[in-house]
Structure formats: structure tokens, C-alpha cells
């Protein structure tokens, strides 16, 4: 049996965000129960006695512990990275000499992602000291992680300063799940989002911003990410289980309110830690 576990739903800096006193962050500073981990996904293949982590976030310690409670004695068999923005790979620091001192853990990334890790300190130390073994993923080519679990990397347009960016389709014996936490917008993508989502059973999509007014003084056009309202309009009528992830700390969907009520009335949800799907 293959099970996917959502381990976080927040944007790279989490909630609360450093130095922020917005409504969401004030609530999270006041109550640890309101804190949100950065988006990540765990994949457990019980038959193969292996589990995999998608993205190594700043909340790696907590997310690793949560997956270990789910997986029991089943070991972490590899990490897959979507890209080189701070919320998606910096948790790798916990695998090095000063912390876990992992030995030969497979790290799956695109050629450019792996080249970034090889070339830049402190990440190259993880490779040189054999904490990580880099394995290359090719966009648009299926890669089997176990006999029953395969992944398909999909290139997406995003601010690719250090690496390219991919989302993943995960395929098990029963279902397919799309994990796509970051994209600049749907129009620049070479694919139609409605067609991609219609071809899977579950879609976890970039929901960074609900409104263009969330960050006063900053131009969201320069930050990128499609608005949740735009994505909903494009996916109306699609039968997949669509949930929004990678919510910015400013996003009102982090809390109950009219925006979340509207979203659910359209047939969509916010992804939450604890959500799981049998693949």
C-alpha cells in the first residue's frame, strides 16, 4: 500500500514569518497550535518498506518526526526536490556532520538542481562526505522509486535563479497525485492546468495568494504565483480532489472566514497537515 501524507501547507518562510505582525502571524506567535509548517509531502510504500520525502523544508525536524511516527521502523529511502528556493531544500542541513550524519541517502533532483548542490557550500559538503548521493531526474520521464511507486517531474516556469523548477506526479497502483507548490502563473506554462489536473485523482496546487492586496507595498506581479481565485476559475468542473498548498503567511485561507467559505462552496479545499491519500 502506498500512502501520501501532507506535511505542511505554508510558503517557504512558514507561519509565523520572521518579523511579521499580520493577523495570521500574530495568532501563530500567540499560540503554537496556529503555526504552519512549510509545504512538504511524505510517500510511504509499506510493501517496499521505504518512504520518501518531497522537499526538505526549514521544518525538516518536525516533518521527519511526524513521518517516522507514521512509518514506524520503515526507513527514509530518499528525498526529492522541486527547486532551490529556501523553503524547499534548506532542511538538508540536518543531514550533515553536525546533525544526523546521514550515510548515502539518495537525493533526487534535476541536473541543474544537483549541479547547484555540488557547486555551492555548505551543500557540496553533504555530497563530498557522502551524506547524500545525487540521482538525476529528467523532466517528462517517469522514474520508479519502488516497483509500485513512480514519479514524473514536470518543468514549470518559476524564478529559476539557482535551479530549474519542477512539480511531480506520483503514480501508485490505484491513484495519481500532482504536487505543484510553485509556479509563476498558468498562462506561461506549456501545459493547460485544467488538462493536467483532469488526468490525476488528487492535485495539490500553488495557493500562495488569495488576493493581490495581501502584501501592501510589494508588487505581486514581480513575486509571481497565480491567485487562488484564478486557479478556481480555470478548474471549475474538474473532478479531481484539488487542495491549495504553499499559502503565504498573509493568505486569509490559513484561517476560517469568508475566503475559505467561498473556496469550499466552489468545491475546493485548503491542504492541511494530516491530509492523506492512498495511491
DRENPARO-588640 format. One record per residue: y, x, z of N, C-alpha, C, CB in turn. Coordinates in steps of 0.1 Angstrom, whole numbers, padded with zeros to 4 digits, always signed. Glycine has a CB too. Layout:
YXZYXZYXZYXZ...
***
This chain:
-0012+0008+0000+0000+0000+0000+0012+0009+0000+0000-0010+0012+0022+0005-0008+0035+0012-0009+0046+0003-0004+0038+0017-0023+0054+0009+0006+0065+0001+0012+0077+0009+0011+0061-0003+0027+0088+0002+0006+0102+0008+0006+0109+0003+0018+0109+0005-0007+0116+0012+0025+0124+0009+0037+0139+0013+0035+0118+0016+0049+0148+0004+0036+0162+0007+0035+0166+0014+0049+0171-0005+0032+0172+0026+0048+0175+0034+0060+0190+0035+0063+0170+0048+0059+0198+0029+0054+0213+0029+0056+0219+0021+0045+0218+0043+0057+0232+0017+0047+0239+0009+0037+0253+0013+0035+0238-0006+0040+0258+0024+0042+0272+0028+0041+0274+0039+0031+0276+0033+0055+0287+0040+0027+0292+0051+0018+0290+0064+0025+0307+0048+0014+0293+0075+0018+0289+0088+0023+0294+0092+0037+0295+0098+0013+0305+0087+0041+0311+0090+0054+0307+0081+0065+0326+0091+0054+0299+0071+0062+0294+0062+0073+0304+0053+0079+0287+0070+0083+0300+0046+0089+0309+0037+0097+0306+0040+0112+0308+0022+0093+0315+0044+0120+0329+0046+0117+0332+0059+0109+0338+0046+0130+0342+0059+0102+0346+0071+0094+0356+0079+0102+0352+0067+0080+0355+0092+0101+0363+0101+0109+0378+0098+0107+0360+0116+0105+0385+0097+0118+0399+0095+0117+0404+0081+0113+0405+0104+0108+0395+0071+0112+0398+0058+0107+0399+0048+0119+0388+0053+0097+0409+0039+0118+0410+0028+0127+0411+0014+0121+0423+0030+0136+0404+0013+0109+0403+0000+0103+0395-0009+0111+0397+0001+0088+0394-0022+0107+0387-0032+0116+0373-0028+0117+0388-0046+0109+0366-0024+0107+0352-0021+0108+0350-0008+0117+0346-0018+0094+0358+0002+0115+0357+0014+0123+0360+0012+0138+0366+0025+0117+0371+0004+0140+0374+0001+0154+0362-0006+0161+0386-0009+0156+0355-0015+0155+0344-0022+0160+0332-0012+0163+0339-0033+0151+0331-0003+0153+0320+0007+0155+0323+0018+0165+0317+0014+0141+0336+0021+0167+0339+0031+0178+0336+0024+0191+0354+0035+0177+0339+0011+0192+0338+0004+0205+0323+0001+0208+0346-0009+0204+0315-0001+0198+0301-0005+0200+0291+0003+0191+0299-0020+0198+0283+0011+0196+0273+0018+0188+0265+0009+0179+0264+0026+0196+0263-0004+0183+0255-0013+0176+0261-0017+0162+0252-0026+0183+0275-0014+0161+0282-0017+0149+0282-0005+0139+0296-0022+0152+0277+0006+0143+0277+0018+0135+0267+0016+0123+0274+0030+0143+0271+0022+0112+0263+0020+0099+0259+0034+0094+0271+0013+0088+0246+0036+0091+0242+0049+0086+0244+0049+0071+0227+0051+0088+0246+0061+0066+0248+0063+0051+0235+0059+0044+0251+0078+0048+0237+0054+0032+0226+0048+0024+0215+0058+0021+0231+0042+0011+0203+0054+0023+0191+0062+0020+0179+0052+0020+0189+0073+0031+0168+0057+0014+0156+0049+0012+0144+0057+0015+0155+0043-0002+0135+0051+0022+0122+0057+0025+0111+0050+0017+0119+0057+0040+0101+0058+0012+0090+0052+0005+0077+0057+0011+0091+0057-0010+0069+0048+0016+0057+0051+0023+0045+0047+0015+0056+0045+0037+0036+0056+0011+0024+0053+0004+0012+0055+0014+0022+0062-0009+0008+0044+0020-0002+0045+0030-0016+0051+0025-0005+0032+0037-0019+0047+0013-0032+0051+0007-0032+0066+0004-0035+0043-0006-0021+0071+0000-0020+0086-0003-0016+0094+0010-0009+0088-0013-0013+0087+0021-0009+0093+0033+0003+0103+0031-0021+0101+0039+0013+0097+0024+0025+0105+0022+0037+0096+0022+0024+0112+0008+0049+0101+0026+0061+0093+0024+0072+0102+0019+0065+0087+0038+0082+0096+0012+0092+0103+0006+0106+0097+0010+0090+0102-0010+0116+0106+0010+0129+0102+0013+0138+0103+0001+0135+0111+0025+0146+0093-0002+0156+0093-0012+0169+0095-0006+0155+0080-0021+0175+0106-0009+0188+0111-0004+0187+0116+0010+0199+0100-0006+0193+0128+0013+0193+0134+0026+0208+0133+0031+0188+0149+0026+0210+0124+0039+0224+0120+0043+0228+0127+0056+0225+0105+0045+0241+0126+0059+0246+0131+0072+0239+0124+0084+0261+0129+0074+0232+0113+0082+0225+0106+0093+0210+0110+0092+0226+0091+0092+0206+0121+0086+0193+0125+0084+0184+0125+0096+0192+0139+0078+0189+0129+0108+0181+0130+0120+0176+0116+0124+0189+0136+0132+0186+0106+0124+0182+0092+0128+0173+0086+0118+0194+0084+0130+0176+0088+0105+0167+0082+0095+0153+0088+0094+0174+0084+0081+0152+0101+0096+0139+0107+0097+0131+0102+0109+0141+0123+0099+0138+0100+0120+0131+0095+0132+0126+0080+0129+0140+0095+0144+0135+0072+0123+0131+0059+0121+0119+0058+0111+0143+0051+0114+0119+0066+0101+0108+0066+0092+0095+0072+0099+0111+0075+0079+0096+0081+0107+0085+0087+0114+0078+0076+0123+0088+0099+0123+0087+0067+0129+0081+0056+0137+0074+0046+0128+0092+0049+0145+0078+0045+0116+0071+0036+0106+0059+0042+0101+0081+0032+0095+0059+0055+0098+0048+0062+0091+0038+0068+0100+0054+0073+0083+0041+0069+0113+0031+0074+0123+0028+0089+0120+0018+0066+0122+0016+0092+0118+0012+0106+0115+0013+0110+0100-0002+0109+0120+0017+0100+0092+0018+0103+0078+0030+0113+0076+0020+0090+0069+0028+0124+0069+0039+0134+0068+0049+0131+0057+0033+0148+0066+0061+0136+0059+0071+0136+0048+0067+0146+0037+0085+0141+0054+0065+0140+0025+0059+0148+0014+0070+0153+0004+0049+0140+0007+0082+0148+0005+0092+0153-0004+0105+0145-0003+0087+0152-0018+0116+0151-0008+0129+0144-0008+0134+0144-0022+0139+0152+0001+0140+0132-0026+0146+0131-0040+0161+0129-0038+0139+0119-0047+0169+0136-0046+0183+0135-0045+0189+0128-0057+0189+0149-0043+0199+0120-0055+0206+0113-0066+0217+0122-0072+0212+0100-0062+0224+0129-0063+0235+0138-0068+0241+0146-0056+0247+0129-0074+0252+0154-0059+0257+0164-0050+0270+0159-0044+0258+0177-0056+0271+0147-0040+0283+0143-0031+0278+0143-0017+0288+0129-0036+0287+0144-0007+0284+0148+0006+0274+0139+0013+0297+0149+0014+0274+0126+0010+0266+0117+0017+0252+0117+0012+0271+0103+0015+0248+0125+0002+0235+0123-0005+0227+0136-0004+0237+0120-0019+0232+0147+0001+0224+0159+0002+0227+0168+0014+0226+0168-0011+0238+0166+0021+0241+0175+0032+0232+0174+0044+0255+0172+0036+0224+0163+0045+0214+0163+0055+0203+0174+0054+0207+0150+0055+0203+0181+0043+0193+0192+0041+0195+0203+0051+0195+0197+0027+0207+0203+0057+0210+0214+0067+0199+0214+0079+0224+0212+0073+0193+0202+0081+0184+0201+0092+0170+0206+0089+0182+0186+0096+0168+0211+0077+0155+0216+0073+0155+0231+0074+0152+0212+0058+0166+0238+0077+0167+0252+0077+0163+0259+0090+0180+0256+0074+0165+0272+0090+0161+0281+0101+0166+0276+0115+0166+0295+0099+0178+0271+0115+0184+0267+0128+0179+0254+0134+0199+0267+0127+0171+0247+0126+0167+0233+0130+0152+0232+0128+0175+0222+0122+0148+0223+0118+0133+0221+0116+0125+0232+0111+0132+0209+0107+0132+0241+0103+0125+0252+0097+0113+0247+0089+0120+0263+0108+0116+0238+0080+0105+0232+0071+0099+0243+0063+0111+0221+0062+0087+0241+0059+0080+0251+0051+0075+0245+0038+0068+0258+0058+0081+0249+0027+0076+0245+0013+0077+0230+0011+0062+0248+0012+0087+0223+0016+0089+0209+0014+0094+0207+0000+0099+0203+0024+0088+0199-0009+0092+0196-0022+0106+0189-0022+0082+0188-0030+0115+0194-0030+0128+0187-0032+0129+0184-0047+0140+0197-0027+0130+0171-0051+0131+0167-0064+0145+0164-0068+0122+0154-0066+0150+0170-0079+0163+0168-0084+0164+0171-0099+0174+0177-0077+0175+0167-0105+0176+0171-0119+0179+0186-0120+0188+0163-0126+0179+0191-0133+0181+0205-0135+0194+0209-0129+0180+0209-0149+0205+0201-0131+0218+0205-0126+0219+0204-0111+0229+0197-0133+0213+0194-0105+0212+0193-0091+0205+0205-0085+0205+0180-0087+0194+0209-0090+0187+0221-0085+0194+0234-0087+0173+0221-0091+0201+0235-0098+0209+0247-0101+0220+0248-0090+0215+0247-0115+0226+0237-0087+0236+0237-0076+0231+0242-0063+0242+0223-0074+0219+0238-0059+0213+0242-0047+0209+0257-0047+0201+0234-0043+0205+0262-0058+0201+0276-0060+0213+0285-0059+0193+0278-0073+0224+0280-0064+0236+0289-0066+0246+0290-0054+0243+0284-0078+0245+0280-0045+0256+0279-0035+0250+0280-0021+0263+0265-0037+0257+0288-0013+0254+0289+0001+0260+0276+0008+0259+0302+0007+0254+0272+0019+0241+0277+0025+0229+0271+0019+0242+0273+0040+0230+0263+0009+0218+0256+0003+0208+0266-0003+0222+0246-0007+0213+0276-0009+0204+0286-0015+0195+0293-0005+0211+0296-0023+0199+0294+0007+0191+0300+0018+0178+0291+0020+0199+0301+0031+0180+0278+0019+0168+0269+0020+0158+0272+0010+0172+0255+0020+0162+0276-0002+0153+0279-0013+0147+0293-0011+0160+0278-0027+0156+0302-0008+0152+0316-0007+0142+0318+0005+0164+0325-0005+0144+0310+0016+0135+0312+0027+0123+0302+0026+0143+0309+0040+0122+0295+0015+0111+0287+0012+0110+0275+0021+0098+0295+0013+0121+0270+0027+0122+0258+0034+0119+0246+0024+0135+0256+0041+0125+0248+0012+0124+0238+0001+0118+0245-0011+0138+0232-0002+0110+0237-0018+0105+0241-0032+0111+0231-0042+0089+0241-0032+0119+0236-0051+0126+0227-0060+0117+0223-0072+0139+0234-0066+0117+0210-0074+0109+0204-0085+0119+0196-0094+0097+0196-0080+0118+0199-0107+0128+0193-0116+0124+0179-0121+0130+0202-0128+0133+0170-0120+0132+0156-0126+0139+0156-0139+0136+0145-0116+0134+0149-0149+0140+0147-0162+0144+0133-0164+0131+0152-0174+0157+0130-0166+0162+0116-0168+0154+0109-0179+0176+0116-0171+0150+0097-0176+0143+0088-0186+0129+0092-0187+0150+0089-0199+0123+0100-0178+0109+0104-0179+0103+0100-0165+0107+0119-0182+0092+0092-0165+0085+0088-0153+0079+0101-0147+0075+0077-0156+0079+0101-0133+0073+0112-0126+0065+0105-0115+0084+0122-0120+0052+0108-0115+0043+0103-0104+0045+0112-0092+0028+0103-0109+0048+0106-0080+0048+0112-0067+0034+0112-0061+0059+0106-0058+0027+0100-0063+0013+0098-0059+0007+0091-0070+0012+0090-0045-0006+0089-0070-0013+0081-0080-0007+0067-0082-0028+0080-0078-0002+0061-0072+0003+0047-0073+0018+0046-0072-0003+0039-0062+0025+0057-0071+0039+0056-0069+0046+0065-0080+0044+0060-0055+0054+0060-0088+0061+0067-0098+0076+0064-0098+0056+0064-0113+0084+0074-0102+0099+0072-0102+0104+0076-0116+0105+0081-0091+0115+0068-0119+0122+0070-0132+0136+0073-0129+0120+0058-0142+0141+0085-0131+0155+0088-0130+0163+0083-0141+0157+0104-0128+0175+0076-0138+0184+0071-0148+0197+0077-0147+0185+0055-0147+0202+0084-0157+0215+0090-0156+0226+0079-0156+0218+0099-0168+0236+0081-0147+0247+0072-0146+0260+0080-0146+0245+0063-0133+0271+0074-0151+0284+0080-0151+0290+0080-0136+0294+0074-0160+0293+0092-0131+0299+0093-0118+0307+0106-0118+0288+0092-0107+0315+0108-0108+0323+0120-0107+0314+0132-0105+0334+0119-0096+0310+0138-0116+0299+0148-0115+0305+0163-0114+0291+0148-0128+0312+0165-0103+0319+0178-0101+0308+0189-0100+0328+0178-0089+0297+0186-0092+0288+0197-0089+0274+0195-0095+0286+0198-0074+0271+0182-0098+0258+0179-0104+0259+0167-0112+0246+0178-0093+0249+0164-0120+0249+0150-0126+0244+0140-0116+0240+0150-0139+0244+0127-0120+0241+0117-0110+0230+0108-0116+0254+0108-0107+0221+0104-0108+0210+0095-0113+0208+0084-0102+0197+0103-0115+0203+0073-0107+0197+0063-0099+0182+0064-0102+0202+0048-0102+0174+0056-0094+0159+0057-0095+0153+0043-0096+0153+0065-0084+0144+0041-0106+0135+0030-0105+0122+0035-0099+0132+0024-0119+0118+0028-0088+0105+0031-0081+0095+0021-0086+0107+0032-0066+0083+0026-0090+0073+0017-0095+0060+0018-0087+0070+0019-0110+0056+0007-0081+0043+0007-0074+0033-0002-0081+0045+0002-0059+0022-0005-0076+0012-0014-0082+0017-0028-0084-0001-0014-0075+0026-0033-0076+0030-0047-0076+0044-0049-0081+0028-0053-0062+0053-0041-0077+0067-0043-0080+0075-0030-0084+0074-0050-0067+0087-0033-0089+0096-0021-0092+0109-0024-0085+0098-0020-0108+0115-0013-0080+0127-0013-0072+0137-0004-0078+0125-0010-0057+0149-0008-0080+0160+0000-0085+0169+0004-0074+0168-0007-0096+0171+0017-0073+0180+0023-0062+0192+0030-0070+0173+0033-0053+0204+0024-0069+0215+0029-0076+0228+0028-0068+0217+0021-0090+0229+0038-0059+0240+0037-0049+0254+0041-0054+0237+0046-0037+0255+0048-0065+0267+0054-0070+0268+0053-0085+0269+0068-0066+0279+0047-0090+0283+0046-0104+0298+0044-0106+0274+0035-0112+0304+0050-0116+0318+0048-0117+0322+0034-0122+0324+0058-0128+0313+0027-0129+0316+0014-0134+0304+0010-0144+0329+0013-0141+0303-0003-0146+0292-0007-0155+0296-0005-0170+0289-0022-0152+0308-0006-0174+0312-0005-0188+0309+0009-0193+0326-0009-0190+0312+0020-0186+0309+0033-0191+0295+0037-0192+0316+0044-0183+0286+0029-0186+0272+0032-0186+0266+0029-0200+0264+0024-0175+0256+0037-0204+0250+0035-0217+0240+0023-0217+0242+0047-0222+0237+0018-0205+0228+0006-0204+0236-0006-0200+0217+0010-0194+0230-0018-0202+0236-0030-0196+0230-0033-0183+0234-0042-0206+0238-0034-0172+0233-0035-0159+0224-0048-0158+0244-0036-0149+0228-0059-0165+0220-0071-0163+0206-0069-0169+0227-0083-0170+0205-0061-0180+0192-0059-0186+0183-0050-0177+0193-0053-0200+0189-0040-0171+0182-0031-0162+0177-0039-0150+0191-0019-0157+0186-0047-0144+0182-0054-0132+0172-0065-0135+0195-0060-0125+0173-0071-0146+0163-0081-0150+0149-0076-0152+0167-0088-0163+0148-0063-0154+0135-0056-0156+0128-0052-0143+0136-0045-0165+0135-0053-0132+0129-0049-0119+0128-0061-0110+0137-0038-0112+0121-0059-0099+0120-0070-0089+0130-0070-0078+0106-0070-0082+0135-0058-0074+0145-0056-0064+0155-0046-0069+0138-0050-0051+0168-0048-0067+0178-0039-0071+0188-0037-0059+0186-0045-0083+0189-0024-0056+0199-0020-0045+0210-0013-0052+0192-0011-0035+0222-0019-0052+0233-0015-0061+0245-0011-0054+0236-0027-0071+0253-0002-0060+0266+0002-0056+0275-0010-0052+0273+0011-0066+0278-0011-0039+0287-0022-0035+0299-0016-0027+0280-0032-0026+0304-0004-0031+0314+0003-0024+0326-0006-0020+0318+0015-0032+0331-0013-0029+0343-0020-0026+0342-0035-0030+0355-0014-0034+0347-0044-0022+0347-0058-0025+0361-0061-0032+0346-0066-0012+0371-0055-0027+0385-0058-0032+0392-0045-0036+0393-0066-0022+0401-0046-0046+0409-0034-0049+0420-0031-0039+0415-0035-0063+0422-0040-0029+0432-0038-0019+0427-0032-0006+0438-0051-0016+0415-0027-0006+0409-0022+0006+0415-0009+0011+0394-0020+0004+0419+0000+0003+0425+0013+0007+0439+0014+0003+0416+0024+0000+0448+0009+0011+0463+0010+0008+0467+0024+0006+0471+0004+0019+0474+0027-0005+0479+0040-0008+0470+0048-0017+0482+0047+0005+0458+0043-0020+0449+0050-0028+0445+0042-0041+0436+0054-0021+0444+0049-0052+0442+0042-0065+0426+0041-0066+0448+0049-0076+0421+0029-0065+0406+0028-0066+0401+0032-0080+0402+0014-0063+0410+0031-0090+0406+0034-0104+0402+0049-0104+0417+0031-0114+0408+0057-0096+0405+0072-0095+0393+0075-0087+0417+0080-0090+0390+0066-0078+0378+0067-0069+0365+0063-0076+0380+0060-0056+0367+0053-0085+0355+0047-0092+0348+0037-0084+0346+0059-0096+0337+0033-0089+0328+0022-0083+0332+0008-0088+0328+0023-0068+0322+0000-0092+0325-0013-0096+0327-0022-0084+0314-0019-0105+0336-0032-0085+0338-0041-0074+0326-0050-0073+0351-0050-0077+0323-0054-0061+0311-0063-0059+0313-0076-0067+0310-0067-0044+0325-0081-0068+0328-0094-0075+0325-0092-0090+0342-0098-0073+0328-0081-0095+0324-0078-0109+0309-0078-0112+0331-0065-0114+0302-0071-0103+0288-0070-0104+0281-0083-0103+0282-0060-0093+0286-0092-0094+0280-0105-0092+0282-0113-0105+0287-0112-0080+0294-0112-0111+0297-0119-0123+0287-0115-0134+0311-0117-0128+0284-0102-0135+0275-0097-0146+0261-0101-0143+0277-0082-0147+0257-0104-0131+0243-0106-0128+0239-0120-0124+0239-0097-0116+0249-0129-0126+0246-0143-0123+0235-0148-0132+0258-0152-0125+0224-0154-0125+0213-0159-0133+0201-0149-0133+0217-0162-0147+0203-0137-0129+0192-0127-0129+0183-0130-0117+0198-0112-0128+0170-0130-0119+0161-0134-0108+0158-0124-0098+0149-0139-0115+0161-0111-0100+0158-0100-0091+0164-0103-0077+0162-0087-0096+0158-0097-0067+0164-0096-0054+0175-0085-0054+0153-0094-0043+0187-0089-0055+0198-0080-0056+0205-0079-0042+0208-0084-0067+0207-0066-0037+0213-0064-0025+0223-0052-0027+0203-0060-0013+0235-0053-0020+0245-0043-0022+0244-0033-0011+0259-0050-0022+0245-0020-0015+0245-0009-0006+0257+0001-0008+0231-0001-0008+0257+0012-0001+0268+0021-0003+0282+0015+0000+0267+0028-0017+0283+0006+0010+0295-0001+0013+0305+0009+0019+0293-0013+0022+0317+0010+0014+0327+0018+0020+0331+0013+0034+0340+0018+0011+0336+0022+0042+0339+0017+0056+0349+0006+0057+0345+0029+0064+0357+0004+0046+0367-0006+0045+0362-0019+0040+0378-0002+0036+0349-0020+0036+0344-0032+0029+0342-0043+0039+0331-0028+0022+0348-0055+0037+0346-0066+0046+0331-0071+0047+0355-0078+0043+0323-0067+0037+0309-0072+0037+0301-0065+0048+0302-0068+0024+0307-0056+0055+0300-0050+0067+0299-0060+0078+0307-0037+0071+0307-0070+0078+0307-0080+0090+0306-0094+0084+0320-0077+0098+0302-0103+0093+0303-0117+0089+0317-0122+0086+0297-0126+0100+0318-0130+0076+0332-0135+0072+0331-0142+0059+0341-0124+0072+0343-0146+0054+0343-0154+0041+0337-0146+0029+0357-0158+0038+0339-0133+0029+0334-0125+0018+0319-0125+0018+0340-0110+0018+0313-0123+0029+0298-0123+0030+0293-0137+0027+0293-0118+0043+0300-0147+0032+0295-0161+0029+0296-0164+0014+0304-0171+0037+0306-0159+0008+0308-0161-0007+0296-0154-0014+0321-0156-0012+0293-0142-0010+0283-0134-0017+0269-0141-0015+0282-0120-0010+0266-0146-0004+0253-0152-0002+0253-0166-0009+0251-0155+0013+0264-0172-0010+0264-0185-0018+0261-0183-0033+0278-0192-0016+0264-0170-0038+0261-0167-0051+0247-0163-0053+0271-0156-0056+0239-0161-0042+0225-0157-0043+0223-0143-0041+0220-0162-0056+0232-0135-0036+0231-0121-0034+0232-0118-0019+0242-0113-0042+0228-0105-0015+0228-0101-0001+0234-0087+0001+0214-0102+0005+0237-0084+0013+0240-0070+0017+0227-0064+0022+0251-0070+0028+0224-0052+0017+0212-0045+0022+0215-0040+0036+0209-0033+0013+0205-0041+0045+0206-0038+0059+0195-0029+0063+0207-0050+0068+0198-0020+0073+0187-0012+0078+0176-0021+0084+0192-0002+0089+0164-0019+0080+0153-0027+0084+0147-0035+0073+0157-0037+0095+0155-0037+0062+0150-0044+0050+0138-0036+0044+0161-0046+0039+0128-0042+0040+0117-0035+0034+0110-0044+0024+0106-0032+0045+0103-0037+0014+0097-0044+0003+0084-0037+0000+0106-0043-0010+0074-0045-0003+0061-0040-0007+0061-0038-0022+0049-0049-0003+0058-0026-0026+0058-0022-0040+0044-0021-0045+0065-0009-0043
***
